[in-house]
Amino acid sequence: MSILNQPTTREAIVEKKYVGLIRGINVGRAKRVAMADLRELLKGLGYGEIRTLLNSGNALFSGPDGDSKSMESRIERAFSERFGFSALWTVLPVAELDQIVAENSLTQVMTDPSRLMVAVLKRTRDRRLLQPLLKEDWKPDVLALGRRVAYLWCPEGILKSKLAEAVGRVLGDQVTTRNWSTILKLQALAGSPG
């Protein structure tokens, strides 16, 4: 048997694209992190094709196909060691970001994409905590739920939104929010078809 025909014991490593959303960095003067330092952190953890978007903690990277929760824990530990404070990460496969875009039922309602908020749940099971909010009248705000997110149309802005306040109260720090424009920019940066 020639060496070329022998079976190999190593499987090819399948690379997958991910989106990392960080909660609560670069807000005001506290918890400042340069995006170059964030890219360096991810590179040091072995991730590739690293890109960041805006200064609010959005990263795209590739890595071995694996469990997002394990990745979150690993990155959070390294982040804390490197920067000296904790920050929660939510890691999604890019395919899940595409699903978030596809599931949005509020695009017909919105007139300003910066006022349509997407609250990404760290734990999918927390979606049930938001169900009671669907029964309340939030006018002029509107709430819709996806599999892993809440969509909040806040036409008067997030700071005046009782809906946004209620979602924050229910979920605490187990959610991170991005506006619709940022979600679409992340999808475009990831090279998704959406």
Secondary structure by P-SEA (a helix, b strand, c coil): ccccccccccccbbbbbbbbbbccccccccccccaaaaaaaaaaacccccccccccbbbbbccccccaaaaaaaaaaaaaaaccbbbbbbbbcaaaaaaaaaaccccccccccccbbbbbbcccccccccccccccccccbbbbbcccbbbbbccccccccaaaaaaaaaccccbbbbcaaaaaaaaaaacccc
